[in-house]
Amino acid sequence: MASRPIQWVNSPVLMEAMLRYEQGLLPRSMQLWVEQMFELDGSETTSGLLPSSFDASVD
């Protein structure tokens, strides 16, 4: 099955993925997705995607 390009991402989903990525709580497939979305190198530090004063309640 050929992969399709990402056309739209729900902001709360993206924020939750970023939080979990920084905490190291994502499965490998989701880690790769976040790294692709933000053009990250997997060897980079995971901190710094979100500001330190970010409120994690993204309802």
C-alpha positions, -999 to 999 in steps of 0.1 A, spaced: 0 0 0 15 33 -10 17 60 16 -4 91 11 8 127 18 -6 143 49 -31 170 39 -46 181 73 -38 175 110 -61 182 139 -44 206 162 -53 189 195 -41 156 181 -8 172 170 -3 188 204 -10 155 222 15 137 199 41 164 207 36 160 244 39 122 243 69 124 220 87 146 245 78 122 273 89 92 253 55 76 254 48 71 217 50 38 199 78 37 173 54 43 144 41 75 160 76 86 169 86 83 132 54 103 122 63 132 146 99 132 135 87 134 99 61 162 106 87 183 124 117 173 103 135 160 134 165 137 135 158 107 157 191 113 176 182 149 186 170 156 221 132 154 224 129 184 247 122 218 233 94 211 209 70 229 232 77 260 253 85 252 290 54 273 301 31 253 279 -2 242 296 -7 205 288 -46 209 289 -54 211 252 -91 203 253 
